[in-house]
């Protein structure tokens, strides 16, 4: 698949999760970081999107334990909420 088409599909899926909270967290994370991701990181994110929103959100906010498969630098980025706009941005 063409890289640009893949990114457009991933962005759509990241922003259309089913709840506004999940859209903001997952879509916001994608928008903030996807331009720097390697092919492996894109694969990771694409696979993550197959998981349930309640699980992704729980792993990211720490309310439920994160499986080893998903725990790592990218989940740490979601946990850090480093994609949330700061006042004045």
N, C-alpha and C positions, 0 to 999 in steps of 0.2 A: 504494500500500500504506500502511496505517496506520503512523505513525511508531513506536509502541510495538511493533507486531508486527515491523517491520523490525529494531528493536534486539534483540528476542528472538531472531530468526533469526540475526543477525550474532553475537550472544553465543554461541549454540550452535555456530555454525561456527567461531568463534575458539577455543573450548574443546574441540573434537572434531577435531583435526587429524590424529591418527594416531600421534603420538609424544608422550610426556609433556613432553619438553623444548619442543616446538613449542606444545603446549597452554599451558604456563606462560608462555612468552614472548608469544605472540600473544594468548591469552586474557587474560593479566595486563595487557598493554598496552591492550586494549579496555576492560577493567573500570576501569582507572585514568583513562582519558581520554574515553571516548565521550560523557559527559554534556556536555562542552564543545565537541564537534565541530559544525562547520557541515554543511550538506547536502553541500557539495563534499567535505569531509573524510570524511563517511560514504561517499560514492561512491568515494573513493580507497581506503578500507579494504575496502569490499565487493569492489572489483576486485582488490585485493591478495590477498584470500582465494582467488582463482582460481589463483594461482601455486602452485608446488610448495613444500612445507615446507622442503626442503633449500635451495632458493633464498632464500626469505624469511629463514631462519636465517642463511645465509651472508652475505646483504646486511646483516643487522642486527648480526652480530658482526664483520663486516669481513673475513671469510676469502675472499670473492669480491667482485669489483667490482659495485656496485649500478648497474643501468641508470638512465639519466637520468629515465625515466618514474616511477621509484619513489623516486629520491633527492630529499630535501627535508626540510622541518620534521618531518613525521610519521615518516619513517624515522630522522631524527636522534633523535627521542624513543625509538624502539625501541633505537637504538644506545646511548643514555644509560642504558638500563635503569632509568629513573626510576619504574618501576611495581613494582620489587622491594621488598617490605617491608623496612624497616630494623629492626635489633634493637630491641625494645621497642615496635614499632608494633602 
